[in-house]
Amino acid sequence: MSKIDEITGLIREMEANTPGIEASAVVSVQGLPIASAMPSEVDESVVAAMTAAILSVGERASQELVRGNLQQITMQGDQGYIIIKGAGISAIITVLAKNDANLGLIFMVLKKISARIGELLSEE
């Protein structure tokens, strides 16, 4: 099984086993798609580029405002949450969650999944 297949399996399993998660994607820090479990109407390339840009701005803000290293970004819209978290040094995971989702549970799952993705992508 390739690393990409394993990452895709991890995010699909996360979605299936974590109530409130609607979709997810793993992208490179350069803004390129790595693996996705997004709805078909969502353009993965756009998600990848936006995710990388948001994370970059968030990291800069966290440093400039003396908040230390950025852990994650959580945004809430009328239709739910967007959660962005680094996954190792070369990837980012983005999750779309419902408004009534248990964010504590999702944050816990994301911490575990992002660490595993980081490990997979750092393996030579």
N, CA, C and O atoms as a DFTB+ gen file, in Angstrom:
496 C
 N C O
     1  1       0.846      -1.186       0.000
     2  2       0.000       0.000       0.000
     3  2       0.888       1.244       0.000
     4  3       1.839       1.327       0.778
     5  1       0.586       2.203      -0.860
     6  2       1.368       3.430      -0.928
     7  2       1.036       4.342       0.259
     8  3       0.016       4.177       0.927
     9  1       1.924       5.304       0.498
    10  2       1.696       6.278       1.576
    11  2       0.410       7.060       1.338
    12  3      -0.348       7.321       2.272
    13  1       0.168       7.435       0.081
    14  2      -1.033       8.209      -0.256
    15  2      -2.282       7.382       0.031
    16  3      -3.261       7.897       0.571
    17  1      -2.246       6.096      -0.332
    18  2      -3.384       5.215      -0.047
    19  2      -3.608       5.084       1.452
    20  3      -4.748       5.077       1.916
    21  1      -2.513       4.980       2.212
    22  2      -2.635       4.862       3.660
    23  2      -3.198       6.144       4.272
    24  3      -4.034       6.088       5.173
    25  1      -2.745       7.286       3.789
    26  2      -3.259       8.571       4.280
    27  2      -4.739       8.710       3.938
    28  3      -5.534       9.139       4.775
    29  1      -5.110       8.350       2.714
    30  2      -6.516       8.395       2.310
    31  2      -7.349       7.497       3.212
    32  3      -8.439       7.882       3.636
    33  1      -6.850       6.316       3.506
    34  2      -7.549       5.403       4.411
    35  2      -7.701       5.990       5.806
    36  3      -8.750       5.842       6.432
    37  1      -6.662       6.652       6.293
    38  2      -6.719       7.278       7.627
    39  2      -7.800       8.356       7.690
    40  3      -8.567       8.410       8.651
    41  1      -7.863       9.215       6.666
    42  2      -8.850      10.297       6.739
    43  2     -10.266       9.771       6.528
    44  3     -11.215      10.285       7.121
    45  1     -10.413       8.758       5.694
    46  2     -11.746       8.157       5.506
    47  2     -12.214       7.465       6.788
    48  3     -13.384       7.553       7.159
    49  1     -11.289       6.778       7.456
    50  2     -11.615       6.124       8.735
    51  2     -11.971       7.172       9.791
    52  3     -12.911       6.986      10.564
    53  1     -11.216       8.272       9.820
    54  2     -11.501       9.353      10.761
    55  2     -12.914       9.881      10.536
    56  3     -13.667      10.065      11.492
    57  1     -13.275      10.123       9.286
    58  2     -14.611      10.622       8.964
    59  2     -15.695       9.632       9.379
    60  3     -16.727      10.026       9.923
    61  1     -15.460       8.355       9.121
    62  2     -16.459       7.328       9.426
    63  2     -16.651       7.136      10.931
    64  3     -17.747       6.809      11.385
    65  1     -15.574       7.343      11.704
    66  2     -15.616       7.040      13.135
    67  2     -15.718       8.256      14.046
    68  3     -15.762       8.109      15.267
    69  1     -15.756       9.450      13.472
    70  2     -15.820      10.657      14.297
    71  2     -17.072      11.441      13.930
    72  3     -17.113      12.090      12.884
    73  1     -18.094      11.387      14.783
    74  2     -19.336      12.115      14.492
    75  2     -19.070      13.603      14.288
    76  3     -18.279      14.212      15.008
    77  1     -19.737      14.167      13.306
    78  2     -19.631      15.602      13.060
    79  2     -18.671      15.973      11.954
    80  3     -18.768      17.069      11.400
    81  1     -17.730      15.075      11.610
    82  2     -16.808      15.371      10.510
    83  2     -17.504      15.058       9.198
    84  3     -18.021      13.959       8.995
    85  1     -17.509      16.046       8.310
    86  2     -18.177      15.890       7.020
    87  2     -17.211      15.613       5.868
    88  3     -17.564      14.917       4.916
    89  1     -15.999      16.152       5.949
    90  2     -15.031      15.992       4.870
    91  2     -13.647      16.342       5.395
    92  3     -13.504      16.987       6.434
    93  1     -12.626      15.905       4.655
    94  2     -11.263      16.228       5.059
    95  2     -10.325      16.126       3.861
    96  3     -10.637      15.501       2.848
    97  1      -9.175      16.757       4.010
    98  2      -8.153      16.704       2.964
    99  2      -6.789      16.875       3.604
   100  3      -6.648      17.534       4.634
   101  1      -5.794      16.279       2.984
   102  2      -4.400      16.475       3.375
   103  2      -3.719      17.129       2.187
   104  3      -3.817      16.647       1.058
   105  1      -3.028      18.230       2.449
   106  2      -2.372      18.988       1.387
   107  2      -0.932      19.281       1.786
   108  3      -0.577      19.220       2.963
   109  1      -0.117      19.595       0.803
   110  2       1.272      19.955       1.091
   111  2       1.319      21.402       1.571
   112  3       0.394      22.177       1.328
   113  1       2.403      21.756       2.253
   114  2       2.550      23.143       2.703
   115  2       2.711      24.101       1.521
   116  3       2.558      25.313       1.672
   117  1       3.019      23.550       0.346
   118  2       3.091      24.363      -0.869
   119  2       1.722      24.575      -1.497
   120  3       1.594      25.338      -2.455
   121  1       0.693      23.910      -0.972
   122  2      -0.662      24.100      -1.480
   123  2      -1.093      23.113      -2.542
   124  3      -1.963      23.426      -3.355
   125  1      -0.502      21.918      -2.556
   126  2      -0.878      20.888      -3.521
   127  2      -1.634      19.754      -2.826
   128  3      -1.278      19.385      -1.706
   129  1      -2.656      19.199      -3.453
   130  2      -3.411      18.099      -2.839
   131  2      -2.535      16.851      -2.663
   132  3      -1.747      16.505      -3.543
   133  1      -2.685      16.188      -1.522
   134  2      -2.011      14.913      -1.273
   135  2      -3.051      13.795      -1.240
   136  3      -2.919      12.792      -1.942
   137  1      -4.083      13.977      -0.420
   138  2      -5.168      12.991      -0.302
   139  2      -6.427      13.744       0.088
   140  3      -6.362      14.751       0.793
   141  1      -7.576      13.256      -0.369
   142  2      -8.806      13.985      -0.100
   143  2      -9.986      13.053       0.079
   144  3     -10.087      12.006      -0.561
   145  1     -10.871      13.461       0.965
   146  2     -12.174      12.824       1.136
   147  2     -13.207      13.950       1.159
   148  3     -14.044      14.036       2.058
   149  1     -13.123      14.803       0.150
   150  2     -14.029      15.941       0.005
   151  2     -15.184      15.556      -0.916
   152  3     -15.051      14.651      -1.740
   153  1     -16.318      16.246      -0.776
   154  2     -17.425      15.997      -1.708
   155  2     -16.996      16.293      -3.146
   156  3     -16.094      17.100      -3.372
   157  1     -17.632      15.649      -4.103
   158  2     -17.238      15.790      -5.502
   159  2     -17.379      17.217      -6.023
   160  3     -16.669      17.604      -6.951
   161  1     -18.284      18.005      -5.442
   162  2     -18.457      19.376      -5.924
   163  2     -17.376      20.337      -5.422
   164  3     -17.334      21.494      -5.840
   165  1     -16.506      19.865      -4.532
   166  2     -15.433      20.697      -3.993
   167  2     -14.174      20.482      -4.822
   168  3     -13.766      19.345      -5.056
   169  1     -13.563      21.565      -5.261
   170  2     -12.335      21.510      -6.054
   171  2     -11.146      21.337      -5.104
   172  3     -10.807      22.247      -4.347
   173  1     -10.522      20.168      -5.153
   174  2      -9.404      19.847      -4.261
   175  2      -8.243      20.818      -4.410
   176  3      -7.580      21.140      -3.424
   177  1      -7.988      21.285      -5.610
   178  2      -6.887      22.217      -5.838
   179  2      -7.127      23.539      -5.122
   180  3      -6.203      24.125      -4.558
   181  1      -8.365      24.003      -5.148
   182  2      -8.710      25.254      -4.465
   183  2      -8.578      25.070      -2.954
   184  3      -8.025      25.929      -2.267
   185  1      -9.086      23.949      -2.439
   186  2      -8.972      23.652      -0.998
   187  2      -7.501      23.625      -0.593
   188  3      -7.130      24.199       0.431
   189  1      -6.668      22.968      -1.386
   190  2      -5.244      22.857      -1.071
   191  2      -4.573      24.227      -1.027
   192  3      -3.833      24.530      -0.092
   193  1      -4.831      25.042      -2.026
   194  2      -4.206      26.369      -2.083
   195  2      -4.682      27.256      -0.937
   196  3      -3.877      27.940      -0.306
   197  1      -5.984      27.247      -0.666
   198  2      -6.518      28.076       0.422
   199  2      -5.983      27.616       1.776
   200  3      -5.630      28.439       2.620
   201  1      -5.924      26.304       1.981
   202  2      -5.441      25.768       3.248
   203  2      -4.012      26.210       3.519
   204  3      -3.696      26.657       4.622
   205  1      -3.152      26.088       2.523
   206  2      -1.756      26.491       2.695
   207  2      -1.644      27.990       2.969
   208  3      -0.844      28.413       3.804
   209  1      -2.440      28.785       2.269
   210  2      -2.397      30.242       2.466
   211  2      -2.884      30.621       3.868
   212  3      -2.275      31.460       4.531
   213  1      -3.969      30.010       4.313
   214  2      -4.505      30.302       5.649
   215  2      -3.501      29.911       6.726
   216  3      -3.275      30.664       7.674
   217  1      -2.899      28.729       6.578
   218  2      -1.922      28.288       7.574
   219  2      -0.726      29.223       7.611
   220  3      -0.230      29.548       8.690
   221  1      -0.261      29.656       6.462
   222  2       0.878      30.560       6.401
   223  2       0.588      31.873       7.129
   224  3       1.412      32.352       7.908
   225  1      -0.582      32.450       6.873
   226  2      -0.974      33.700       7.536
   227  2      -1.138      33.458       9.049
   228  3      -0.728      34.288       9.861
   229  1      -1.730      32.336       9.412
   230  2      -1.900      32.006      10.826
   231  2      -0.578      31.866      11.554
   232  3      -0.430      32.345      12.678
   233  1       0.384      31.210      10.918
   234  2       1.707      31.054      11.533
   235  2       2.371      32.411      11.735
   236  3       2.976      32.672      12.774
   237  1       2.251      33.257      10.739
   238  2       2.847      34.605      10.842
   239  2       2.186      35.405      11.970
   240  3       2.872      36.054      12.759
   241  1       0.860      35.355      12.041
   242  2       0.137      36.074      13.091
   243  2       0.514      35.552      14.470
   244  3       0.721      36.335      15.398
   245  1       0.604      34.237      14.608
   246  2       0.955      33.642      15.889
   247  2       2.338      34.106      16.354
   248  3       2.537      34.373      17.539
   249  1       3.281      34.202      15.433
   250  2       4.629      34.669      15.771
   251  2       4.634      36.170      16.085
   252  3       5.204      36.596      17.090
   253  1       4.001      36.962      15.227
   254  2       3.993      38.424      15.402
   255  2       3.273      38.843      16.686
   256  3       3.641      39.831      17.322
   257  1       2.256      38.088      17.052
   258  2       1.479      38.428      18.250
   259  2       1.960      37.672      19.486
   260  3       1.279      37.634      20.511
   261  1       3.126      37.082      19.373
   262  2       3.824      36.399      20.460
   263  2       2.930      35.340      21.138
   264  3       2.772      35.319      22.359
   265  1       2.362      34.477      20.309
   266  2       1.536      33.369      20.808
   267  2       2.255      32.032      20.680
   268  3       1.673      30.990      20.982
   269  1       3.508      32.045      20.237
   270  2       4.271      30.811      20.089
   271  2       3.971      30.124      18.771
   272  3       3.421      30.722      17.847
   273  1       4.344      28.857      18.706
   274  2       4.122      28.082      17.486
   275  2       2.637      27.777      17.318
   276  3       1.960      27.386      18.269
   277  1       2.151      27.956      16.119
   278  2       0.744      27.715      15.805
   279  2       0.426      26.237      15.955
   280  3       1.162      25.390      15.448
   281  1      -0.664      25.918      16.648
   282  2      -1.109      24.535      16.817
   283  2      -2.163      24.163      15.786
   284  3      -2.075      23.118      15.142
   285  1      -3.161      25.030      15.636
   286  2      -4.218      24.793      14.651
   287  2      -5.028      26.061      14.478
   288  3      -4.921      27.007      15.258
   289  1      -5.838      26.054      13.435
   290  2      -6.731      27.172      13.155
   291  2      -8.145      26.616      13.087
   292  3      -8.398      25.616      12.415
   293  1      -9.058      27.266      13.784
   294  2     -10.462      26.860      13.755
   295  2     -11.291      28.060      13.320
   296  3     -11.217      29.131      13.921
   297  1     -12.083      27.867      12.265
   298  2     -12.972      28.919      11.770
   299  2     -14.393      28.390      11.816
   300  3     -14.635      27.207      11.580
   301  1     -15.339      29.283      12.123
   302  2     -16.739      28.874      12.130
   303  2     -17.540      29.755      11.191
   304  3     -17.468      30.983      11.241
   305  1     -18.309      29.094      10.330
   306  2     -19.227      29.783       9.435
   307  2     -20.645      29.370       9.773
   308  3     -20.860      28.570      10.684
   309  1     -21.602      29.899       9.057
   310  2     -23.005      29.547       9.289
   311  2     -23.265      28.056       9.129
   312  3     -24.147      27.504       9.787
   313  1     -22.501      27.401       8.256
   314  2     -22.736      25.992       7.941
   315  2     -21.814      25.028       8.682
   316  3     -21.890      23.819       8.465
   317  1     -20.937      25.545       9.560
   318  2     -20.075      24.655      10.322
   319  2     -18.659      25.174      10.444
   320  3     -18.384      26.354      10.227
   321  1     -17.766      24.264      10.796
   322  2     -16.376      24.604      11.104
   323  2     -15.411      24.163      10.005
   324  3     -15.659      23.204       9.275
   325  1     -14.308      24.896       9.916
   326  2     -13.142      24.496       9.136
   327  2     -11.996      24.456      10.137
   328  3     -11.709      25.450      10.803
   329  1     -11.347      23.312      10.239
   330  2     -10.239      23.145      11.175
   331  2      -9.003      22.781      10.361
   332  3      -9.026      21.855       9.550
   333  1      -7.921      23.528      10.592
   334  2      -6.677      23.334       9.844
   335  2      -5.563      23.062      10.845
   336  3      -5.386      23.810      11.807
   337  1      -4.817      21.995      10.616
   338  2      -3.744      21.605      11.536
   339  2      -2.563      21.074      10.741
   340  3      -2.743      20.344       9.766
   341  1      -1.360      21.437      11.153
   342  2      -0.168      20.897      10.529
   343  2      -0.082      19.390      10.753
   344  3      -0.532      18.875      11.777
   345  1       0.504      18.692       9.779
   346  2       0.702      17.241       9.881
   347  2       2.155      16.964       9.517
   348  3       2.464      16.609       8.380
   349  1       3.031      17.127      10.481
   350  2       4.459      17.026      10.209
   351  2       4.962      18.318       9.602
   352  3       4.297      19.351       9.679
   353  1       6.134      18.258       9.000
   354  2       6.729      19.491       8.458
   355  2       6.323      19.778       7.022
   356  3       6.561      20.873       6.513
   357  1       5.704      18.785       6.360
   358  2       5.430      18.991       4.936
   359  2       3.958      18.938       4.548
   360  3       3.627      19.066       3.369
   361  1       3.063      18.749       5.529
   362  2       1.646      18.586       5.175
   363  2       0.728      19.294       6.165
   364  3       1.121      19.671       7.269
   365  1      -0.503      19.453       5.719
   366  2      -1.561      20.108       6.494
   367  2      -2.818      19.272       6.338
   368  3      -3.099      18.766       5.252
   369  1      -3.576      19.125       7.419
   370  2      -4.871      18.457       7.318
   371  2      -5.964      19.494       7.551
   372  3      -5.876      20.320       8.461
   373  1      -6.987      19.435       6.717
   374  2      -8.149      20.310       6.832
   375  2      -9.383      19.448       7.028
   376  3      -9.588      18.464       6.317
   377  1     -10.205      19.830       8.002
   378  2     -11.429      19.082       8.299
   379  2     -12.611      20.030       8.253
   380  3     -12.546      21.142       8.777
   381  1     -13.691      19.591       7.626
   382  2     -14.962      20.303       7.654
   383  2     -15.857      19.584       8.652
   384  3     -16.044      18.370       8.564
   385  1     -16.414      20.337       9.606
   386  2     -17.241      19.733      10.655
   387  2     -18.560      20.477      10.788
   388  3     -18.656      21.666      10.487
   389  1     -19.564      19.759      11.241
   390  2     -20.894      20.331      11.446
   391  2     -20.888      21.290      12.634
   392  3     -20.021      21.210      13.504
   393  1     -21.858      22.188      12.659
   394  2     -21.979      23.151      13.761
   395  2     -22.145      22.484      15.120
   396  3     -21.666      23.000      16.130
   397  1     -22.825      21.337      15.149
   398  2     -23.075      20.673      16.433
   399  2     -22.031      19.605      16.757
   400  3     -22.241      18.790      17.656
   401  1     -20.921      19.601      16.040
   402  2     -19.866      18.606      16.267
   403  2     -19.221      18.803      17.634
   404  3     -19.173      19.915      18.161
   405  1     -18.729      17.710      18.193
   406  2     -17.980      17.749      19.447
   407  2     -16.539      18.131      19.095
   408  3     -15.742      17.279      18.703
   409  1     -16.217      19.415      19.238
   410  2     -14.899      19.895      18.828
   411  2     -13.783      19.277      19.653
   412  3     -12.701      19.020      19.123
   413  1     -14.017      19.031      20.935
   414  2     -12.989      18.400      21.769
   415  2     -12.587      17.045      21.215
   416  3     -11.400      16.727      21.141
   417  1     -13.569      16.250      20.826
   418  2     -13.303      14.937      20.238
   419  2     -12.554      15.084      18.917
   420  3     -11.585      14.369      18.662
   421  1     -13.003      16.007      18.088
   422  2     -12.347      16.207      16.782
   423  2     -10.907      16.666      16.975
   424  3     -10.015      16.188      16.274
   425  1     -10.658      17.580      17.910
   426  2      -9.291      18.043      18.162
   427  2      -8.404      16.885      18.614
   428  3      -7.253      16.782      18.188
   429  1      -8.934      16.012      19.472
   430  2      -8.176      14.863      19.959
   431  2      -7.831      13.915      18.801
   432  3      -6.693      13.463      18.677
   433  1      -8.824      13.623      17.961
   434  2      -8.609      12.742      16.814
   435  2      -7.618      13.373      15.833
   436  3      -6.737      12.688      15.312
   437  1      -7.760      14.665      15.584
   438  2      -6.857      15.358      14.662
   439  2      -5.413      15.330      15.143
   440  3      -4.491      15.194      14.338
   441  1      -5.214      15.458      16.434
   442  2      -3.856      15.417      16.985
   443  2      -3.202      14.076      16.660
   444  3      -2.045      14.025      16.244
   445  1      -3.943      13.010      16.850
   446  2      -3.440      11.658      16.592
   447  2      -3.204      11.421      15.086
   448  3      -2.149      10.931      14.682
   449  1      -4.199      11.777      14.276
   450  2      -4.116      11.554      12.831
   451  2      -2.997      12.404      12.212
   452  3      -2.245      11.920      11.367
   453  1      -2.890      13.655      12.629
   454  2      -1.864      14.530      12.043
   455  2      -0.462      14.021      12.379
   456  3       0.449      14.123      11.558
   457  1      -0.289      13.474      13.580
   458  2       1.011      12.908      13.942
   459  2       1.331      11.709      13.053
   460  3       2.460      11.573      12.581
   461  1       0.358      10.851      12.823
   462  2       0.572       9.668      11.973
   463  2       0.876      10.074      10.534
   464  3       1.762       9.497       9.904
   465  1       0.155      11.053      10.013
   466  2       0.414      11.524       8.649
   467  2       1.830      12.097       8.552
   468  3       2.545      11.839       7.583
   469  1       2.226      12.872       9.558
   470  2       3.580      13.411       9.587
   471  2       4.626      12.318       9.566
   472  3       5.638      12.440       8.875
   473  1       4.392      11.234      10.326
   474  2       5.314      10.098      10.336
   475  2       5.398       9.440       8.961
   476  3       6.486       9.159       8.459
   477  1       4.234       9.198       8.362
   478  2       4.200       8.554       7.046
   479  2       4.971       9.367       6.007
   480  3       5.731       8.810       5.215
   481  1       4.775      10.669       6.014
   482  2       5.395      11.514       5.000
   483  2       6.884      11.761       5.254
   484  3       7.612      12.163       4.347
   485  1       7.331      11.521       6.479
   486  2       8.757      11.719       6.775
   487  2       9.560      10.444       6.548
   488  3      10.790      10.482       6.527
   489  1       8.869       9.306       6.377
   490  2       9.571       8.048       6.118
   491  2      10.210       8.089       4.739
   492  3       9.582       8.523       3.773
   493  1      11.411       7.655       4.648
   494  2      12.137       7.639       3.364
   495  2      11.847       6.396       2.591
   496  3      12.371       6.216       1.492
